[in-house]
Amino acid sequence: MLSRHNTKASSEMSKHCTPEGAKVVISPWLDPDVPDLASSSSVDYRYINRYLQLFDTDIEPAADMIGVVGDMVRSKKDDSHVKHFVTPKKSTELPQDYVELKCGVSVADFDKYFEWEGDGQKGSPSNTYKVSRATTGDKAKKVKIKNKQTDTVVAEMHVWVVWCDPPTVTTSGGVFGMWHTPNLGIVGKEWVCTGTWKFKYAIKPEAICNPATEERPDLSGDSLKPTPGASTPYIGKAAEFADTAENKWDVSRQVKITVRNPSLIAKSDLRSSFNGTLFDRQSVPLDVIPFPTNPVEGNDDPYITDEHTNPEAAHSGGNLDHGIGEISSVDAPGFQVGNSWGGTGTSFDLEANFREFCRLEITDGTRSTGTFWFRISDYTDWHHYLNAIKTGSVWEDTYSSAGSYHPFP
């Protein structure tokens, strides 16, 4: 037992010291120049007549880890003394090989009293430790500091390397048919999906979001920070934002749209089908709205109704079915041309190349800088492409297509 009355400790260290017990390490040592302590009910009998040396042996992330490759996340278990660090698997965006950890004890004292144990390797200097980000594994990668003399665990951290493999994809074709919008008095043709594109992602390791896993990071519930691009107007509809996320786990989508308007159909006509920012630069023969430069931003993700992103419970009903440890999304784009747009020989193309992906908000909730949203999957490519020409007063399909590859660069 370690009493507050018998130690001088920093506030950070004192929070671990209570009459009921101590989370810190205590190491007895004799000092012949100092008189023995009197017996006290606050000090365990083993340490009467001895002074105590106090070590802060907590495991912490090394520099350039928090807000860079991931963050600490509190345990789902309220009374846990285990810490959790969450990071995406190594990728082109985050090429760091390891999560690097450290212990606050000096190298000399660490080598004398302590040793590392876990799913990784000792670093240099010896009071540091490294955990590989190369693979997710099927569970947490556990790291412990043990007292050499007693073989007891004095600190423990679980490193979770998270990723989603390519999703299960339900594809959809397209059909070129009548487009009628009575409230706007518009008649024409449209290229729309015959079904719904469905994407179901399995999270690895599955234990990180499985309620049966007692010791895991708390990644449940609503997102805390805005997603990248949350203030950018959505390209498809005015006054709606491009990027949203209801939960910390999220499925999102990027889109690159190429507008080919060689006949220079007026912007006012094009606005009849899209009233967002898509046609802001019309009329021009060729315009390209590129993918976002931020790899975690979804510029085609204005809604939360087209996804289900709670992996801690199975979901059934509609097109978003998934099991525990999974999240899902759907989409069914459609592009239109109006009969009033131009005369015979008028042509118009809308080419949308999509990139579906998963992301995760990783933060302890206290920091205000660094990265909060991390991509945790590769991109899955798919497209929806309207290509039409007007013959007489009727639009005809020339080369409209839909698929899971990009037909054009």
VOGU-3710 file (C-alpha; in Angstrom, 3 decimals, decimal comma):
1> mlsrhntkas> 0,000/0,000/0,000  1,196/3,523/-0,728  -0,092/6,513/1,207  -0,322/10,115/0,045  1,079/11,076/3,481  4,372/9,285/2,863  5,276/10,456/-0,648  5,968/13,635/-2,492  4,532/13,132/-5,949  3,420/15,203/-8,896
11> semskhctpe> -0,317/15,664/-9,420  -0,125/13,262/-12,365  1,431/10,601/-10,175  -0,596/11,331/-7,042  -3,850/10,453/-8,751  -2,699/6,817/-8,661  -1,880/6,868/-4,940  -4,728/6,015/-2,602  -4,921/4,273/0,786  -6,565/1,365/-1,014
21> gakvvispwl> -3,671/0,728/-3,377  -1,328/2,123/-5,995  -1,168/1,843/-9,743  2,416/3,077/-9,745  5,463/0,970/-9,000  7,073/1,151/-5,603  10,615/-0,043/-5,092  12,049/-0,222/-1,525  15,571/0,988/-0,907  17,614/1,646/2,238
31> dpdvpdlass> 19,300/4,936/3,079  21,576/4,675/6,144  21,745/8,447/6,504  18,026/8,865/7,087  16,227/7,575/10,199  13,665/4,846/9,793  10,003/5,703/9,321  7,718/5,249/12,263  5,054/2,612/11,984  1,957/3,926/10,235
41> ssvdyryinr> -1,338/2,356/9,357  -1,053/4,013/5,945  2,057/2,089/4,958  2,082/-1,630/4,331  4,154/-3,496/6,932  6,619/-4,694/4,327  7,826/-1,137/3,823  8,009/-0,005/7,475  11,602/1,092/8,254  12,213/1,719/4,572
51> ylqlfdtdie> 11,780/4,636/2,221  10,094/4,288/-1,123  11,361/5,084/-4,573  8,496/6,008/-6,887  8,543/5,360/-10,638  6,032/6,663/-13,169  5,973/3,622/-15,441  2,982/4,483/-17,598  3,310/3,582/-21,282  2,833/6,578/-23,566
61> paadmigvvg> 3,032/7,154/-27,331  6,351/8,576/-28,469  6,636/11,900/-30,307  4,890/12,199/-33,696  2,362/9,473/-32,922  -0,722/11,221/-31,461  -2,665/13,038/-34,161  -0,300/11,673/-36,813  -0,798/7,900/-37,045  -3,622/7,603/-34,516
71> dmvrskkdds> -4,441/8,415/-30,915  -5,158/7,140/-27,452  -8,779/6,080/-26,902  -10,297/5,411/-23,499  -11,229/1,861/-22,604  -14,791/0,648/-23,014  -14,341/-0,863/-19,545  -14,846/1,887/-16,965  -12,543/0,528/-14,268  -9,762/-0,566/-16,613
81> hvkhfvtpkk> -6,093/0,328/-16,068  -5,256/-0,735/-19,636  -4,537/1,990/-22,176  -5,480/1,741/-25,858  -3,829/3,228/-28,942  -5,667/2,964/-32,299  -3,972/3,353/-35,690  -4,830/2,472/-39,311  -2,766/-0,165/-41,066  0,331/1,138/-42,852
91> stelpqdyve> -0,617/2,793/-46,157  0,721/5,186/-48,776  -0,753/8,050/-46,749  0,662/6,851/-43,432  3,849/4,931/-44,312  5,234/4,783/-40,771  6,246/1,212/-40,019  5,582/1,275/-36,281  3,597/2,705/-33,435  6,396/3,840/-31,151
101> lkcgvsvadf> 5,897/3,779/-27,380  7,935/5,037/-24,452  8,228/4,742/-20,685  8,973/7,843/-18,586  11,581/6,057/-16,482  15,196/6,833/-17,347  17,130/4,297/-19,404  19,363/3,419/-16,437  16,452/2,838/-14,057  14,421/1,019/-16,701
111> dkyfewegdg> 17,267/-1,395/-17,416  17,775/-1,971/-13,693  14,197/-2,562/-12,625  11,957/-3,243/-15,643  11,523/-5,103/-18,927  9,160/-5,044/-21,918  6,865/-7,895/-22,874  4,516/-7,940/-25,824  3,634/-8,184/-29,496  6,441/-6,026/-30,824
121> qkgspsntyk> 10,099/-5,285/-30,291  12,265/-3,299/-27,912  13,407/0,004/-29,339  16,533/2,035/-28,926  16,904/3,439/-26,298  15,743/0,524/-24,194  12,897/2,409/-22,500  11,081/2,548/-25,876  9,094/-0,108/-27,741  7,772/-0,556/-31,300
131> vsrattgdka> 4,620/-2,251/-32,616  4,316/-2,993/-36,329  1,541/-1,379/-38,388  2,006/-3,790/-41,308  -0,965/-6,033/-40,463  -4,099/-5,824/-38,351  -3,959/-9,238/-36,750  -7,078/-10,780/-35,235  -6,869/-8,967/-31,892  -5,066/-6,194/-30,052
141> kkvkiknkqt> -1,271/-6,172/-29,934  -0,540/-6,156/-26,211  2,447/-4,387/-24,680  3,413/-4,658/-21,009  6,090/-3,375/-18,659  7,061/-5,883/-15,963  9,034/-5,554/-12,753  12,148/-7,715/-13,105  12,259/-8,629/-9,422  8,621/-9,593/-8,945
151> dtvvaemhvw> 7,579/-10,412/-12,541  4,443/-8,335/-11,980  2,873/-6,238/-14,739  3,129/-2,558/-13,824  1,739/-0,998/-17,022  -0,151/-2,276/-20,060  -1,187/-0,846/-23,433  -3,107/-2,454/-26,275  -2,273/-1,265/-29,795  -5,088/-1,770/-32,293
161> vvwcdpptvt> -4,118/-1,742/-35,984  -7,376/-1,228/-37,905  -8,297/-1,789/-41,549  -11,109/-2,986/-43,834  -10,401/-5,352/-46,705  -12,153/-4,730/-50,075  -15,911/-4,700/-49,495  -18,587/-7,073/-50,644  -20,054/-5,171/-53,596  -23,503/-5,581/-55,141
171> tsggvfgmwh> -23,286/-3,919/-58,552  -25,987/-2,277/-60,645  -26,447/-1,680/-64,331  -28,271/1,245/-65,887  -31,206/2,025/-68,125  -31,876/4,911/-70,517  -35,524/5,894/-70,213  -38,077/8,669/-69,841  -37,458/11,516/-67,401  -40,499/13,458/-66,241
181> tpnlgivgke> -40,506/16,043/-63,482  -44,092/17,376/-63,304  -43,431/20,067/-60,680  -40,800/21,618/-62,951  -42,557/20,862/-66,224  -39,504/18,981/-67,515  -39,625/16,092/-69,983  -36,573/14,295/-71,329  -34,452/11,167/-70,894  -32,324/9,860/-68,059
191> wvctgtwkfk> -29,622/7,281/-67,420  -30,362/5,729/-64,032  -29,361/2,647/-62,076  -31,523/-0,407/-62,515  -30,789/-1,368/-58,919  -28,717/-0,151/-55,999  -24,971/-0,251/-55,574  -24,278/-1,836/-52,177  -21,011/-1,897/-50,222  -20,442/-3,936/-47,052
201> yaikpeaicn> -17,151/-3,608/-45,172  -15,798/-6,014/-42,551  -13,663/-4,317/-39,889  -10,413/-5,931/-38,781  -9,657/-6,906/-36,120  -13,273/-7,801/-35,498  -12,637/-7,766/-31,736  -12,273/-3,968/-31,726  -16,015/-3,458/-32,170  -17,394/-6,746/-30,843
211> pateerpdls> -19,426/-6,282/-27,623  -18,080/-9,644/-26,458  -14,592/-8,107/-26,229  -14,492/-6,734/-22,706  -11,194/-4,844/-22,991  -11,316/-2,639/-26,096  -11,216/1,050/-27,022  -14,488/2,964/-26,892  -15,151/3,898/-30,524  -18,924/3,790/-30,224
221> gdslkptpga> -21,421/6,568/-30,688  -21,594/9,893/-32,448  -18,656/11,537/-34,155  -17,002/14,354/-32,199  -15,210/16,356/-34,877  -16,406/17,622/-38,285  -15,237/15,555/-41,226  -12,805/17,097/-43,737  -14,768/19,236/-46,190  -17,801/19,524/-43,904
231> stpyigkaae> -18,210/23,193/-44,858  -17,902/22,671/-48,626  -21,263/22,936/-50,467  -22,381/19,674/-52,010  -22,008/19,621/-55,809  -25,434/18,083/-56,377  -27,815/20,217/-54,345  -27,624/23,744/-53,016  -27,442/24,463/-49,281  -26,359/20,924/-48,442
241> fadtaenkwd> -22,870/20,087/-47,248  -20,655/17,637/-49,060  -19,342/15,647/-46,134  -21,070/14,214/-43,081  -20,583/11,385/-40,610  -23,063/10,321/-37,960  -20,737/7,941/-36,099  -17,017/7,548/-35,461  -17,084/4,658/-37,939  -18,135/5,878/-41,386
251> vsrqvkitvr> -18,464/4,864/-45,035  -17,862/7,734/-47,442  -17,520/8,424/-51,148  -15,431/10,612/-53,408  -16,470/11,570/-56,926  -14,698/13,061/-59,919  -17,177/14,423/-62,486  -16,367/15,307/-66,068  -18,918/17,499/-67,865  -18,738/17,436/-71,668
261> npsliaksdl> -20,970/20,143/-73,114  -19,709/20,824/-76,670  -23,077/22,280/-77,705  -22,884/24,822/-74,846  -26,260/24,053/-73,272  -27,090/27,027/-71,069  -26,360/26,929/-67,347  -30,010/27,809/-66,605  -31,144/24,663/-68,438  -28,589/22,447/-66,719
271> rssfngtlfd> -29,664/23,833/-63,343  -33,071/22,256/-63,861  -31,618/18,859/-62,995  -28,843/19,871/-60,539  -28,996/23,009/-58,435  -25,731/22,584/-56,565  -22,243/23,676/-57,642  -21,816/21,098/-60,418  -22,644/23,520/-63,259  -21,191/26,684/-61,738
281> rqsvpldvip> -18,645/27,041/-64,567  -21,049/26,331/-67,440  -21,352/26,875/-70,284  -17,991/25,475/-71,400  -17,183/22,520/-73,680  -15,263/20,594/-70,996  -15,183/20,915/-67,220  -13,689/18,557/-64,631  -14,577/18,565/-60,923  -11,672/16,559/-59,465
291> fptnpvegnd> -11,468/14,184/-56,543  -10,802/15,963/-53,229  -7,139/16,492/-52,406  -7,732/15,301/-48,832  -7,790/11,471/-49,036  -10,287/11,249/-46,154  -12,804/13,754/-47,535  -16,011/12,546/-49,133  -17,372/15,093/-51,594  -20,318/12,831/-52,476
301> dpyitdehtn> -21,412/12,110/-48,915  -24,111/14,637/-47,896  -26,521/12,204/-46,236  -26,552/9,704/-43,408  -29,565/7,757/-44,705  -27,510/5,937/-47,364  -25,278/4,168/-44,844  -25,378/2,225/-41,580  -22,229/2,649/-39,533  -22,720/1,076/-36,131
311> peaahsggnl> -20,549/-2,061/-36,220  -21,364/-3,069/-32,635  -24,783/-4,424/-33,613  -26,115/-6,354/-36,584  -28,509/-4,439/-38,832  -31,288/-5,821/-41,021  -33,826/-4,223/-43,288  -33,543/-2,432/-46,608  -30,282/-2,442/-48,525  -27,973/-1,818/-45,552
321> dhgigeissv> -27,920/-5,269/-43,933  -24,708/-6,149/-42,106  -23,475/-8,200/-39,175  -21,501/-7,339/-36,051  -18,120/-5,941/-37,060  -19,448/-4,603/-40,373  -20,697/-1,295/-41,814  -22,514/-0,623/-45,090  -23,480/1,993/-47,679  -25,631/2,281/-50,811
331> dapgfqvgns> -25,995/4,588/-53,813  -28,007/4,742/-57,050  -27,009/7,748/-59,189  -28,996/9,075/-62,126  -28,204/11,724/-64,781  -30,736/13,540/-66,980  -31,081/15,492/-70,236  -34,127/17,643/-71,138  -35,923/17,703/-74,467  -35,817/21,502/-74,446
341> wggtgtsfdl> -32,003/21,544/-74,437  -30,786/22,394/-77,950  -31,663/21,061/-81,369  -30,707/18,073/-83,485  -27,084/17,039/-83,021  -26,812/18,448/-79,481  -24,685/16,152/-77,305  -24,084/16,044/-73,573  -22,001/13,795/-71,299  -21,781/13,429/-67,510
351> eanfrefcrl> -19,073/11,035/-66,374  -18,904/10,258/-62,647  -16,033/8,169/-61,301  -16,610/7,161/-57,684  -14,272/5,982/-54,913  -16,001/4,256/-51,986  -13,996/4,008/-48,748  -14,159/3,654/-44,957  -12,832/6,078/-42,360  -12,622/6,259/-38,584
361> eitdgtrstg> -12,493/9,156/-36,152  -9,613/8,431/-33,762  -9,206/10,856/-30,877  -9,130/10,887/-27,098  -11,502/13,861/-27,177  -9,070/16,265/-25,518  -6,654/17,444/-28,202  -7,514/20,224/-30,645  -4,798/19,776/-33,277  -3,597/17,041/-35,604
371> tfwfrisdyt> -5,561/14,537/-37,668  -8,877/13,260/-36,330  -10,303/11,324/-39,299  -8,263/8,461/-40,776  -8,913/6,364/-43,883  -9,121/2,665/-42,952  -9,644/1,031/-46,342  -8,437/1,212/-49,906  -10,669/2,950/-52,436  -13,203/0,854/-54,353
381> dwhhylnaik> -13,710/2,299/-57,859  -17,018/2,385/-59,708  -18,712/4,698/-62,212  -21,934/5,995/-63,741  -21,620/7,604/-67,185  -24,314/9,345/-69,271  -23,489/9,861/-72,973  -26,379/11,120/-75,119  -27,091/12,891/-78,429  -30,273/14,521/-79,661
391> tgsvwedtys> -31,814/13,148/-82,861  -34,652/15,354/-84,003  -36,491/16,242/-80,802  -35,532/13,081/-78,878  -32,411/12,227/-76,901  -30,757/8,914/-77,745  -28,239/6,885/-75,768  -24,846/6,705/-77,474  -22,503/5,233/-74,860  -23,917/5,356/-71,362
401> sagsyhpfp> -22,389/2,866/-68,955  -22,091/1,770/-65,348  -19,556/-0,529/-63,755  -16,885/-1,206/-61,179  -13,948/0,169/-63,144  -13,078/3,569/-64,598  -13,781/3,653/-68,357  -11,879/6,909/-68,837  -8,954/8,584/-67,064
//
